[in-house]
Each structure stands twice: as C-alpha cells, then as structure tokens.
Amino acid sequence: MLQLRDAAEGGPDGGPEGSPVGPGSPVGPGRPGPPAPPPRQSLRPLSLRTATRDGRLREYFVFRPGTIEQAVSEIRLAALPTEDGDVQSVWLLTEIDHWNNEKERLVLITDGSLLICKYNFISLQCQHVTRIVLSAVDTISVGGFEFPPKSLNKREGTGIRIQWDKQSRASFINRWNPWSTNIPYVTFTEHPMADANEKIASLCLLENFKTQLIQAVKKAHKECPLPGRANGVLVLERPLLIETYLGLMSFINNEAKLGYSMTRGKIGF
C-alpha cells in the first residue's frame, strides 16, 4: 500500500503558482523574492504489520513447550501391551469427518493398532481414544478431496483414508448423522501448521505417515492375520469422496478452527 504526502502545486515552469505576498515581503528590483517552496514529496511505502508464521504457531496450544511430550506420555499409558505392542511413531494430524469437519488429533502407530486420540491441549487431558486393529485394515486410499457437483463447501489439498472390515461406505442413516461414529473409515490430512518449521514437520507430514502406516499394516497382516479373511492391504490413489452439500456447519467449524485447541482473544478453547 502506498501513502501520498501533500505536495505543493507548481506552475507551468515548475515554480510556485499564485505565491502569496504578505506585509513586509521584500518584493521589487534588486530585492530577493519569497522563499522557494519545499521540494515535492515522493510516494513512500506504508508499512503494514502482518502476522508471522511463528506468531500463528503460538496460537496453537499443542506447540507450547512440553505440551506434546506430556500428551504422548499420557497416551502411551492407554496402549495395551498385549493388543497394541510397542509404539512405533507419533503424528499430529487433522481428521476430517464424513461431514467435512476438521479435528486436531494425535495419532499413534503401534505394532498392532492405530490409536487416534482426541486430546485437550488446554486442560492436558486425553478425552477419547479410538483403536483400529491394523490387521483389520483392508484399503488405504490417497488422493485429493472430491465433493458432489452441487456442494457449496469444498476443500483443497490431499488426504489419506483408512478403511476396515471390508466396508467402503457407511449406511444411509450414519452418513446423514453428523455425530455418528459408526463410520467404517477415517480420513486424515496435514495439520494447518505442518510447514511451520522442521521440528513440527517431522510430526505432521502426511507422506511420511502414509509410508509408515502401510509398512505397519503389511507387517500386521503377515504376523497377526484375522481368521477367515484374505491377507493383504489394497493401496490406491483415488479421490476421497466427502458427501456434503450445504455444509454450513462445517464451514463455520473450519473457518473458526473450532476443532483445534487455540487461543481466541483472552480465552482459549
């Protein structure tokens, strides 16, 4: 943005036009004329203060010192040695539900399970853990997001969808229930601050998560196959369909980032 300072108007020859003559002004032959006007002022840039990446990073409680370490230590206690085994890696991702709502999640890949944790980074409490048995995962899809042609609330970017129990689609009732948890898949994309710095990128990069997840699922299918099922996982590159049309609820949720633990003015939630 540019700011224009007032400039003195000049005549055709560049001198002052209609210069005022006051009482006592020395005018006449041999006497000096009125003082010369100040030089024209040039355009100068108007400095604007913009929010830096580091400033935005501090708005998320998860990135405050020691927060994520405490959360991981607490979630490790929820892992069952007999079912889950050892924790292989920890990830900070964004879950996208079947109504296109974003939700901040801690995800743990263990020897036998995928643990998806809803964690309150403000009160430092684990509120819910979803356990997915890796040997039950049958399809992993990677690709961009796809919406119905007349959908009013779409999103850009890519994601990863993990399906289990040989079900590719939820029932009609569950699809149209925004609070339903009986969905046979889970969809992730990168956290909004995934590229803030190198330390955070190691927790948030979707490509690295995909690589480790595929390796863990293949290993689980080989070592702990489910009886009566064909072993192996299908890895596909295809669009990830989200069947929302009006999307007013998800629009408000995502624009206000209500699915993240953040500072909001003088309060945080």
N, C-alpha and C positions, 0 to 999 in steps of 0.2 A: 504494500500500500504506500502511496506517496502522499506527502503533505506539502501544500503550496503556501509559501510565505508571501505576504502582501508585497508587491513591488511598486516602485514609483513609475508612473506613466511618463513616457518621454515623447517629445515632439518628433517631427519627421527626420531631423538631423541627429537624433539621439540625445538632444539636450532636453532640459525641462520645458514643459509646455504650460504657459499660464502661471509662471512662478510668482508668488505673492510678494508685494513690496510693502513693507511696514514702515512706521515712522522711524526716522533716523537711519534708514537704509542708505548706504552710500552709493548713489547712482549718478552717473554722469561721466563726461570725458575725463580720462585720467584717474578715475576712481575705480576701485575693484567692485565687481558685481556681487550678487548674492552668492553664498557658498554653494558649491556643487552638491547635488543630491547624492545620497548613498548609492553605491553600485547595486545593480539588480541582484536579487537573491535567486539562487538556483533551486531546483527541486531537490529535496533530500528524502531518503527513505525514512518511513515511520516505523520504528522498531515495534514488533509485536511479540508478546510473550506466549509461547506455545508450550503445552505440556510435554515434557520429555518422556522417553521410554522408561527411564528409571523412576520418574515421578508416578507414572501409571503403575509400575510394578509394585510400588509401596502401597497402592490401594488394595491389593490382594493380601489377605491375612496369611495365606499359605506360604508366601515368600518372606515372611518376617523371620529373623534369625531363630533357629531352633524349633520352629513350628512343625515343619515337615518331618524332622527327625523324631520328634515326640509322637507324631501321628503314626509313623511307620512302626515305632516300638510298640505302641498300643495295639495296632492291627495284627502284629506278629503273634500277640497273645491269643488272638481269635483263631489262628491257624491250628488245625488239629494234626498232630504229627502222624497219626495213623491214616488219615484221609488225604491230607494235603501234602505232607512231606516238607522238605526244606523250601524256603522262599528263594526263588531264583533272581527275580528282579522286581523293582517297584516303579510305577509310572503315574504321572499326573496327567489325566486326560479329561476331555469333555464328553460326557454321554449325551446322546441325542435320542430322546424317546420317540414313540410312534406318533406323537403329536408335535414333533419338531421343537420341543423344549430342551434347552441346554442345561446341563447339570454338571457341576465340578465333581470329579471322582478320583480317588486313589485306587489304583488297580495293581494287584499283586499277582505275579505268575509264580506258582509253586510247582513242585514235582507232579502233583496230580490234580490241581484245581486252578481256576481263575477266580480270585477274590475281588469283588467290586465293592468298595467301601464308600458309603455316604458319611463324610466326616465333617463335623462342625469345627472349622478352624478358628472360630472366635472363642467358643467355650472349651475348645480342645476336647471334644467328646466324639467317640465313634457312635453314630446313631443307627446304622444298619449295615450288614454285610451280606452280599449275595454270593453264593458259592456255585460255580459251574464246574462240573466234573469234566476234565479235559478229554477223557476218552469218550464222552457223550457228544462232543463237538463233531459235526459231520461236514459243515461247509463254512468256509471263510471267504467273504467277498470283499473286494477292494475296488473303489471307484468313486466317481462324482455322485452328487445327490440328484435324484430325479423326483419330480412332482407331477401331479395331474396337470393337464394343459391349462385348466382354468383356475389353478391355485393362485391365491393372492399373496401368499407369504412363502417365498422360496429362499434358498441359501446357496452360496457358492462353496467351493472347496471340495476336498475329498475326505473319505472316511473309510472305516473298516467295520464290517458287520459279521458277527459270530453267531451261527445258528446251531441248534442242537435238537436231538430227539426226532430227526427227520421231518421237521415241520418248517416249511418256508414262510408260512403266513399265519397270523393269528385269526381267531374266529371273528365273525362279524360283530358280535357283542363286544369283544375285547378291543377290536380296532376302533370302535366308536366310543369307548370309555376312556377319557383322558387320564384317569387314575388307575387304570388296570395295570397290574404287574404280571399278569399271566400272558406274557408275550414270549414266544419261543426264540427270541434272538435279542442281541444287544448291539447297539451301534455307537462307535466312538469316532471322534475327530480330535485334532490337536487343540490344546489349551490356547486361549487367546494370546497369552504371553510366552508362547513356546520359543519364539526367536529373540527374547529379550537379552539373554546372554548365554554363554557356553554352558555354564553350570545348570541352568534351567533347561536348556535344550536337551541335555542328557536324560532328563526325566520325561520330556514331553514329545519327543519326535515320534511321529506315527509310523514312519518307515522302520525304525529300529524295533518298535513294539511289535509290528507285524512279523518281522523276521524271527524274533524270539518266541512269539506265540506259536507260529507254525512249527518251529522246532520242538517246542514243548508238547504240542498236540500230537505230532507224529510219534514222539517218544512214548507218550501215554498210551496211544493206540497199540503200540508194539509191546509194551511191558504190562499194561493192565487192560486188555480188551474186554469189552462188555459181552456177556454171553448172548448168543443168538443174533448178533449183529455183525455186519461186514466191517472189517477193519479199514482204516484209512480215512483221510480227510480230503475234501474237494476244495481246492483253492481256485477262485475265479476272479477275473477282472470284469466287472459289470457295474452298471449304475445301481445305486442304492435307493429304492423307492420309498418315499415318505408320503403317505396318503392324507395330506391335509389340504383343505380347500380355502376356507375363510382365514383360519389361522390367527384370529385376533388375540387369543390367549397367549400363544407362543410368541407373537410379535411383541406384546407388552413384556413378557418374561425375558426375552432375549435382548431387547433394546435396553431395558433397565438392569440387565445382568443379575436377575434375581436368583439365578441358580448358582451364584458364586458368593463366597464369603468375602465381602468387600466393605471398605469404609464408605459411608454415604453421608457426607456432611459431618455433623458432630456425632453421628451414631454409626454403628456397623451391624450388618446382618447379611 
